[in-house]
Amino acid sequence: MDGVPRVPEQRHHGSSVESGELRFSVLGPVRAWRGDEPLPSGSPQQRALLAALLLREGRTATAAELIDALWGEEPPSQALAAVRTYASRLRKALDPGVLVSESGGYAVRGLRDGALDLTVAQDLATEAEKARNAGDLCHAREVLGRALALWDGEPLAGVPGPYAEAQRVRLEEWRLQLLETRLDMDLEQGCHAEAVSELTALTAAHPLRERLRELLMLALYRSGRQAEALAVYADTRRLLAEELGVDPRPGLRELQQRILQADPGLAEPSAPVAEPAMVPVRPAQLPATVPDFTGRSAFVRELSDLLASAEGRVMAVSALAGIGGVGKTTLAVHVAHQARSVFPDGQLYVDLQGAGSRAAEPETVLGSFLRALGTADSAIPDSLEERAALYRSVLDGRRVLVLLDNARDAAQVRPLLPGTDGCAALVTSRVRMVDLAGAHLVDLDVMSPDEALALFTKIVGEERVTSEKEAALDVVAACGFLPLAIRIAASRLASRRTWTVSVLAAKLADERRRLDELQAGDLAVKATFELGYGQLEPAQARAFRLLGLADGPDISLAAAAAVLDLPVEDTEDLLESLVDTSLLESAAPGRYRFHDLVRLYARACAERDEMPPAERGAALSRLLDFYLATAAGVYAIERPGDRLVDHLEATRYPGLSFDDVKGAVDWLYAEADCLLACVRQSAGSGMLRRAVDLLWVAKDLAESGANSYQYETTAVALRDMAREAGDSRAEGRARTALTNALLVSDRFTQADEEARLAIALAQEAGDLAPCCWAPNDRGIIAFYQGRNDDGERHLQEAIANYRADGNLPGEASALCNLSRIQVKLRRTASAVDLARRGVAIYDQLGLTVRLANGRLALGIALSAAGRHGEALEQLNEALQLFRENRQRLWEGTANFRISEAYLASDRPALAAQHAEQALALRVIGGDWMRANVLTTLGQALHRIGQTDRARACWSEALNIHEEFGAAEAEQVRALLSPAAAA
């Protein structure tokens, strides 16, 4: 910010720009407005005069100074008269008293706050700096982003004269400084993947600016792209030597060395973050340790020694893994209590609920931890990255133990690790966290026979066990030496003084009854639930029972109404009354969920009490109908004219209706987990065909990137169930849905086989729908695999079948896919024509997402024909449509194609920027397509002189193509050859 002129005399503090007041801009073209009405600013020299006066800080500029500002050392003979003429015209255009004459010169006075975009930017930059110093990076980044958004191209654009030129240079330098500051904060907040694209473009535009290169190296390294990060240094060193004859500055060289050494500190914010004001708090959240803790002495020593060594280390992490009931939590809590003296600043604890269907969200846990550490609610940011950064900052300098119990996976745990010297984390999970970097892994097995007997003896009493030691050994063996089972069995015996150990051993000897006998703890819990259930009114009890039948993490009010077959208003009253009894939880407005154990109890009640029993199946059938009817409505509103919805199984219960595409798409993604759970639950209960149709009509979930894996596993399960049931119609449709999921993840051979079988099964069943969609998919697969003749044949078949079905959107899809093959065959005129025909159909029908696919195909064809301007217009429209419809993988694919078009039109910097965005978003086609993106990125980087980084991209692309045995490997090898480098 140094050197940027400020204009305090121009402003009257305490008032803001209102309607009808003057506004000016200099961070772009020099312009003036009165309210929203543009004012004439005259000729370039007149705008130069206005700019000079606006930037004079409200001070008077003499006529000589203004002449020098406008014309420099060679003014025209009538320069003074011209200045007076310009001033007179400006005075007439502006409000009275704004442009004043004084001592033979001129000044601009009396402007209100916010009247000049430059002063607004300066104030925002100052506010951002204060927020950053106070540790509020979230606010600092947001404010700095607003400041940067005020730039509208080149400052003082089109304004002549030496003064304007000097100010242009200074304002552009200031903009770059602000950008570097904001990018630095982006990296501090963990937004490194997003920053790479912007930094790639900036380093191309400003190749000698070392700070940008340094930020790019760090962003790439934190994104797991170490080879590229080091290649940036090599490119920079060579460029500086060639252009300036100097070496990189020490900071850049030091960063290179730290990357080479994989310095753990690079994973932390690059600059210290000041702690927000908070109340010092020492949390003590550990649960109580069990008094009869037994055995595990080797594990206790191992873990205690590791925790004792936390001081002086970046972080000590121990991850305990094992099956449920093996005693992970008991051991971790016991060790944590023993180590309390090593962590005088407190202990944090959370049950991450990873074994259930609704694992705790890291951002929620971080919010709880920050509050426990004394952070005010108002100081806790919204995003996961910002909360994690603040959490690490708060723990800096403290010695705190964090116990993360019942974790789902390493991804859930990583944001919750302290990461600072002197702190430690204990993690328990049912999965072994081999991907948790730096963690000390402990695999906890069942107890040894001696330890198991010792635990059993502590609970039951030595006298009773000693007299029947053989029977006691039989008991713990029947429990499989699992601590939880031993504790339940021992507790049952301890509470029954008339039982002998032999009686318990005999009960456990019956394997068919063993699990029932080992449910003492659950029986106590059930008794607690029974008290609440017994107090419910009949309608409440029915709702409790039936809602417990539905799988899924939670349930919406509308879906619950379907389960209960009641109006939404009555359903809401019932559900809210159950929330009041604590038998149901309100997950969010309009959404409800059961605690896992309560759900099990509710299902047990349904099996026991629901009369007639067929009502259980009827409730789930209504739920499936609701999801199928609603998903079909979403499909229809997204794809007017698409005939798939006419081929679905009939439903009796209605679904929701939507007024617009956005509302429909919002519903689909909000209900994704519950919808897929309903599909899985319905597949084995006589509702297979409807379940398959629900999966197929929700095919957007396969392409979204967010739900692709769940969609695929569900499709596999339905395919197998349909095959086992001998239902060729259901199997053909399930294979068609699975084909779509496999295509997204680039498993082309497997996808082609599924599509081939789907067609055969559909022909056997006389089912036209898969005979349309599956050949279309086979054509796409053949295109990806370079089998263009096969692809043409499949797509012509798809077009014929779509036409026979009267399915215009399907025909348009196949036409656009055929266009892609024509591009491969270098028949560009045909490719453009086919794509235009497809787009014309989509335009006629008013389709949005499919229109995006059409414009993508047309853009590719136009680019192949050398019509890059037209191509970019189509591709950018496709990108916007994909973004609006939350098709993240297609958004990434569109960015890749835009990158190719920019590269072909010799704009490599923009090509590199869009290729980076494609990598950040991911693309349709999985790793194979990622390799193609890396190839294009490398070509763009090579053209802007970043040759080492280009070779790093090509090397990674070659590895991927070789792994797939892809034909593109040969092209990449050619790029890496010495001849190509020369």
NORQUIFEN-V619285 format. One line per field, one symbol per residue. burial: + if it has 24 or more other C-alpha atoms within 12 Angstrom, else -. A space follows every 50 residues. Layout:
# NORQUIFEN-V619285
burial: ???
This chain:
# NORQUIFEN-V619285
burial: +--++++++++-----+---+++++++++++++-----+-++-+++++++ +++++++++++++-+++++++-------+---++-++++++-+++--+++ ----+++++++++++++++++++++-+++-++--++++++++++++++-+ +--+++++++++++++++--++-+++++++++++++++++++++++++++ ++++--+++++++++++++++++-+++++++++++++-+--------+-- -++-++--+------+++++++++++----++++++------++++--++ --++-+++-++--+++++++++-+++++++++++++++++-++-++++++ ++++----+++++++++++++++++---+++--+++++++++++++-+++ ++++++++++-++++++++++++++++++++++--+--+++++++++-+- +++++++++++--++--++-++++++++++++++++++++++++-----+ +--++-++-----+--++++-----+--+--++--+---+++++++++++ ++++++++++++++++----++-++++++---++++---+++++++++++ +++-++---+----+++++++++++++++++++++++++++++++-+++- +-++++----+--++-+++-++++++++++++++--++++++++++++++ +++++-+++++++++++++++++---++++++++++++++++++++++-- ++++++++++++----+++++++++++++++++++--+-+++++++++++ +++-+-++++++++++++++++++---+-++++++++++++++-+-++++ ++++++++++++++++-+-++++++++++++++-++++++++++++++++ +++++-++++++++++++++++++++++++++++++++++++++++++++ +++++++++++----+-++--++-++------
